[in-house]
Amino acid sequence: MADLRIDFAGIQSPNPFWLASAPPTNSGNQVHRAFEAGWGGAVWKTIGAPVLNVSNRYGAWHYGGQKMVGINNVELISDRPLDVNLREMAEVKRAWPDRAVIASAMVESKPEAWHDIVRRIEDTGADGIELNYGCPHGMSERGMGSAVGQVPEYCEQITRWVTEICRIPVIVKLTPNITNIIHPARAAIAAEADAISLINTLNSIVGVDLDTLAITPNIGGKGGHGGFAGPAVKPIALHMLSALGTDEVVSLSRIPISGMGGISTWQDAAEFLLLGASSLQVCTAVMHYGFRVIEDLCDGLSNWMDAKGFKTVGEVVGKSLPRISDFANFNLFFSAVARIDEHKCIKCNLCYVACNDAAHQCIDLAPGTTGERPQPRVREHDCVGCRLCYNVCPVEHCIEMAELPTERAPISWNELCQSQPEVSEDWEAMRRYREQNAIHVH
Amino acid sequence: MIDPQQALAEQLPALSAQEALVEANRCLFCFDAPCTQACPTHIDVPRFIKKIATGNLLGSARTILESNLLGATCARVCPVEELCVGRCVLGAEHKPIAIGRLQRYATDFVYSRNIDVFSAGPPTGHKIAVIGAGPAGLSCAGELARRGHSVTVFEKRDLAGGLSTYGIIALREPVEAALAEVEMIRRLGVRFETGMELGRNLNIRDLQARFDAVFVAVGLGATPDMHIAGEEHLVDGLEYIEQSKLDPRHMKIGRHVAVIGAGNTAIDCATIAKRLGAERVVMIYRRSCHEMTAYDHEYEFVKKEGVEIRFLTQPRCVVAVDGAVNALECVRMSLGTEDASGRPTPQPIKGSEFVLSVDQVVKAIGQEMTAVASWLPLETEKGKIRVNDSFETSIPGIYAGGDCIRSKGAASTVMGVQDGKLAARAIHERLMPRGVTHG
């Protein structure tokens, strides 16, 4: 049984799974029940400026029979009075001393407003404070949320207002609605934040109702962009997480990162850990299935860690970051081809049509014996190893990408450009280079 | 009291929208799909299923009906396990897609809303007679009407639909489903004249004179005699099914019923008897389970209904007392050498005679061919009408299709529909030679 405990910027938690600041952490009652179910921590739904909500707040994207591949929302920060939230936060922390209780805050961009909220949060006994620079709707129009997160200077200034007085760990939550996530992260580090969390939700229009032509969700005949979350955003979150982990300034600072964005299963969780997150936050999976999902998140992660020989979460964190590179550093002579296991193949021929119509026309349909379906077969010498067939095949382990042995020394695009710059500048030089190295472009 | 309508209500419930969506999304959308290849009418199955998944139900129904005008009947009566479903690539390790039920879901969508998927083509001025309003006749009539021809269907019975209306147990296809399709064909402009029978009040020479082409789809004839004592007490299986569909309340069901035969009609008869109150139903077949013509899934079904099956048993004589059946004398059989049909010849075992105590005996031993020669000098093949690749008979301008030409292979609704479709194409090409644009 792996040790799932974490120490995140000084915040202790029995497992790395925290509820993200969102509807599941709207009240003390909910957080109590979440802790009963086994959640390691909870980031309280953001408290701060007074707000009024609307109804029809959530719009979901369903795909191929799967409900809620993504969900967007126009819900604002907590609409419950500040003192009620703070009192319940204190009660929950008293009742659950071993769990992480983190307050999320968002107030007007004035130092006194931030000083005031920080002091009131500290009084609850909360373990940390998360600065919400991510909310992309409603609050941003009032100069808060992503309006801060999108401008590194604001991000740094406001973080400083907090860190200059705060005695508990300060986590800066970043918005993904920005061209380069590095800049606000560096701003948070410059302002001496204790940790970073990402990603908040993405700007989105989730859909249009084809009967009424109204925007989904329909808010009295109108609709607009809302924050998008759920399984669909996971690859974007993983990219931003790894971008921080591979940035020199961020990685040298050794600032801990709380990862979130579409974590639904223990596999997702393991991937976030491997790419550098040392605490994990979850929302949409709970909005879909309830607090009980924590059981398999912990159980599955623990079993995987045991199988892989990881004893602590810390051993997993960042383990795959050294594998992150850029195209220009990939070995141009690495070569793989698709191989179809004809015993497993059910002959749906999806690989054939994908390869033929959308890839490199290197799968043939070999005629079957009488009454049998034709058998898709890869012409290996024409296969460019694009891996499309592997991705469309509905049968587990039927198509594998076999690595071909090569005699040639590895060379990257960068190295090639240094040693033979003309190859990147002149098609004739490129032709010669290909010929010399027997590179056959199909 | 057994409510016959309820007892014989359609066995499989319609899929709910949610069920249909989940099932449709399971379809892999195979390229060059085996289900389509296995369908005698070559319905583009993955295409119609994906349209269900995207909520394009009208498009889904059109995809089906483009290839098979009687797609709603075939969704219910096709032996899908032997055809499309049997070839589904998901059948190997998982559950194959419920293609028949999805097809019913899509076609129910248009029939329940009275949506006309097709309309009649611009009039060509050509007139065509179709004889027989069963699946082959309806398919041919509808396809011709879509091409703008003026079609009249002559049907000997009161209702159109053929076996779909009269001869398939209601729990597989209710009368309403069959008649909805007839109505769809009628709305394409096809005229129906019922009570018209070749050799009785219909003369093919007259039809040839009045019409530009004739399509003969008269199906099969009556169940042949068994030549056993007490023959007059046998109840005809097709009439048994017919009454269960059209007048079930006045149907006489025995307490102990024997059904002679082991084909799909025999199974329908046994099911009707059991469902409508018979205490004991025994099917009797002179060969073994390996030779029976019923589909495997039907055989499994009827066993679950509680019907007993006596293989290798031959009826000898129906015993009646005062006009009322009270027993069926039988003899045990053994299988000998192969006969002309390639099946082993059953031979009576001496001294193995026994008596089954029954009060009703239903005969479902297959239909024999109508005596074609009695009304036409058409060439035949194994007793069935001979046609060429264009479904034309030995008499130019007279086409034929459906069970009445099925000299090889099993007779089935879907084959009839395909015949009708292809014959319509051939008739159209004959009347409207290529190069002549019309419609």
Interface residues (C-beta under 8 A of the other chain):
Chain A: G64 G65 I346 K347 C348 N349 L350 Y352 V353 L365 R373 P374 P394
Chain B: L21 V22 N25 L28 F29 C30 F31 D32 P34 A53 V89 L90 A92 E93
